[in-house]
Each structure stands twice: as C-alpha cells, then as structure tokens.
Amino acid sequence: MSKEVLATIEASAGRRVMGTLMLGVTGCLLVYVAFAAPPSPAWLVFLLAVGAGALWLAVRMWQATVHRIELTAEELRSSDGQVIVRVEDIEAIDRGFFAFKPSNGFLIRSSVPGGRAWMPGLWWRSGRRIGIGGVTPGSQGKAMSEILAAMLMQRGQG
C-alpha cells in the first residue's frame, strides 16, 4: 500500500489572493451600498445578507486554499488528511466543456455516496459527485485528471 503522491493541485499565492480579494471587495461593496443609500427594508436585508455571505465565503476560501489536493494510488485527499474519494470508488471522470465542474477542474462520479463537503476554491462533494478545481491552475487539474483516467482504464483492463 503505497502512500506516494502521484499528483497535487494547489492554489498559487496570486490566485489565492485574487479570488479572496474579489469576494471580500464584493462583500464590502454590498454592505457599503446597504448603509450609504438605504433602499427599502427588503432590499436592505438582501444586500446585508449577500454582503455578509460574500465576506464569510472570502474567509472560508482563504482558509481552504492553504491546503492542497493530493492523489495517491489509493485515494484522493486533502493535505489536511481528509479523504475526498478512494480511487477504487471512482466510476467516471468528466472533463467536458459542458460538465458542471469547477473552473480549471474536473468532475468525479463516485460509486459510494458521501456527505456534503466544501473547500471553496479547491473542491466540493455532494452525494456521489465531486468537483475538483477552482482557483487552481488548469495544468495541475488536467494532469491529475489524466492520471486518474489512466488509473481507471488500467483497473478496467485488470
């Protein structure tokens, strides 16, 4: 049972800062508009809720993008030790243009349903679908998806 890391995906410092900064600025602008020119009470609540949500998401993205995604022969995991999916449970990989996947990433369909999990900017899981990517470089996502596809083909032949 080898724990050798075959491929990694991680957010570069520039992508991490830009993604978080854009969400933070959006949240600040929404909160500012809500207080500077108060619209009707319903719009005020809406602007404050969406602004607070964007600020919360910026903090979560900053925390999540500290980690990286690692692929070993047995599992796809986060660098904090959380197993995203076991390789033996992967049914298919979708890298298509019209796939509901993260930016610069790919979609995995697992045979085993998992709970909902989300690391903004890196990966998400909802049931049997797992999205890998976000503020990560496309080259790393493509390399990892190709290695996974080769592992699946090898498993199908063996």
N, C-alpha and C positions, 0 to 999 in steps of 0.2 A: 504494500500500500504506500505509494509514493506521494509525498506532500510537496513535490517540486512544482513551483509556479510556472505554468506554461505561457501565460499572457496576463497583462494587467491593463486596467483602464483607470486613469486618474485625471482629475481636473487640473489643468495648469494654473499657475498663480494668476495670470491675466484673465483667463476665462472665469475663474472663481470670483475675482474681484468685480469684473464687469457684470456678471449675472446677478450677484448680490447687490451691487450698487444700483443697477437698473430697477430691481424690485424695491429697494429701500427708497429711492427717489420717487418712484410711483406712489408708494405708500405715503410719503411725506407730502407730496403734492395734493393727494386726495384729502388728507387731513387738513392741510392748509386751506384748500378751497372750501371745505366744510365750515371752517371757523371765520375765514376772511369775508366771505359773501354767503352767509347762511341762507340756503334755499328753504323750501318748505320742510316741515318736520320729517316727512317721509324720506326726502332726498338727503337730508342731514344724517339720518340714521344709516342710510345706504352708503353714503360717502365715508362716514366714520367706520362702518363695518368693513368695507372693501379696503380702505386705507390701513386699518389695523391688521387685516388679513395679509396684505402685501408686506407689511413690516414684519409680521410673525414669520411669513414664508422666507423673507430675506435672512432672518436669524437662523431658521432651520436649514436653509441652503448653505450658509456659512459653516454651520456645524457639520453637515453631512459631507461636504466636499473636502473635508480634512482627510477622509478615508479614500480608499481605492477599491476597485473590484479585482479579485484575483481568480484565475482559472487554474485548477489542478486537474489531474486525471480523474479524480473522484467527484469534485464539486466546484461550484461557482460560489464564491463567498466574498464578503466584505472584509476589509483589513481589520475590522474590529472583532472578527471571529464569527459573525452572523452568517449562517449558511443561507444563500439565496435559493439555490436549487442543486440537487445532486445530479450529476451527469447522466446516471442511469435512468433518471426520471424524465429526461427531456424527450419529448415526442417530435417536436419540429422547431425550426428557426425560421422566422420571417424577416427578410431584409428588404422586402419590396417597397417600391415607391409609395404605394397606397396603404401600407400597413399602419395600424395605429401604434406607432412606436415613438420613443423619444428622439429628439434631434440627435444626429450623429450616432445613432444606435441601432438596435435591432430588438425584435420581439421573440420571446421563447414561450412555447406552449408545453406545459408540464403534464405528466400523467397523474400526478398527485396534487390535489388542490391544497393551497396553503392559505394562511391568514393574510389579511391586508397589511402591507408594509410599504413605507415610502421614505426614501432618502433623496430629497429634492436635488436635482441636478445629476444624480448618479443612477438610481434605479427605483422601480416600483414593482409591487406584486399585488394582484387582485385575483384571487382564486387560482385558476390554472394558468393565467397569463402573467408574464414577467417582462417588463420593459427595461432594457439596459441602455444607458446613454443619458444625454442631457447637455451639460456644459463641458462635456469631454471631447477630446479630439476625434474626428471621424476615422482617422487612420488606425487608432487603437481599437475602436469599436469594430471596424472592418476586419482587422487581423484576428481579434478574438472570435468573431462570428465565423470566420473561415476555419479556424482551428476547431471550433465546436462542430461545424458541419462535417469536417473530415472525421472527427471522432464518431459522429453519428453514422456516417457511411461505413466506417470500419466496423462498428458494432453491428450494423445490419448485415454485413458480409460474414461475420464471425459466428 
